[in-house]
Amino acid sequence: MTDDRRAVREFFTERAARWDARFPEDGPAYAAAIAEVGLRPGETVLDAGCGTGRALPLLRTAVGPDGTVLGADLTPAMLRQVVTAGRARSASLLLTDVARLPLRDGSLDAVFGAGLISHLPGPETGLRELARVVRPQGRLALFHPVGRAALAARQGRQITADDIRAEPRLRALLAATGWRLVSYVDEDDRYLALAVRE
């Protein structure tokens, strides 16, 4: 594992047990974002970097009993929290690096990534891998329950134009990795970038 991936794993391992308690009000934002992805019954969706699995029950509801929900995370402690919270019955869990998914080409209809883009070591590689496993015209949702300015304030830093989640930078990054940005919202109470697989 590279140092970047080790750092991500250590960051989330330390916080896994307290993660849900830190952000107890995020549920409605998750539900609204997942509704905008436009999932249909029977589809296959991946929660990339699923963390404690807050999105998994909502994704299961969206694709129904005939759909497939996968939750992938790099951090064993986060996947243990999925189980502890009772969310594992909504999905099949994968302990894996999002940049090296054990999935066939074009096997997914959609990917949901909450907070994912900021934690991808080498985001180009991760986004290219997600494009590989999503069928043409499949969807990618990059979500955060607060916008860039609110998140920067929460973290005690200034918002900058070179932020990977800034629209011009993200649009170019997506275009270079097989995606087309179709919708972008960055407000205090939500961040949602929707892209389509080219």
C-alpha positions, 0 to 999 in steps of 0.5 A: 500500500502506498503511503497515501493509502496508508495515511487515508486508512490511518485517518479513518481507522482512528475516527471510525467508531465516532464517525456517525456521532460526529455528523448525526444530521446528514441523513436527509442530505444523503437521501436527497442526493441519492434521489437525484442519481435517478437509480432504478429498480434492478440496477447495480450501484457501488458506494465507493468509499462507503465508510460506515455505510450511511448511504447503503440502506438508501441505495438498497431502497432505490434499486429494490430487492432485485438490484445489487448494492456494493459497498467498498472501503479501504478501511477495515474499521469502517466496514466493521462499523457498517456491520455494527450499525446493521447496514451490512444487510443492505449491501455486499461489502468489499475491503478494497482500494477504489483505484483497484476494484475487483469488478468486471468492466461495465458491470455497474449502472452507477457509483455514489461517492460521499466525500470520496474525491477529497480522499482519493490518493491520485484522483485521476487513477480512482476516477478512471477505475470507476469509469472502467467499471461503469457501463457507458451512460452510467452515472457518478455522484460525488456528494458531500453533505455540506458545500466547499465553503462550509467544509473549509470553515469546519476544517479551519481553512480557506477555500481555494480555486485549486480545490479538487471539488471546484467546478472548473478543476473537477470538470477537467478531471472528470473529462480526462478520466472518462466522465462528463459533468452534467450537474454541479451544486455547491451550496452551504448545505450540500455538494453534489456533482453528477457525471455520466460515463462517456 
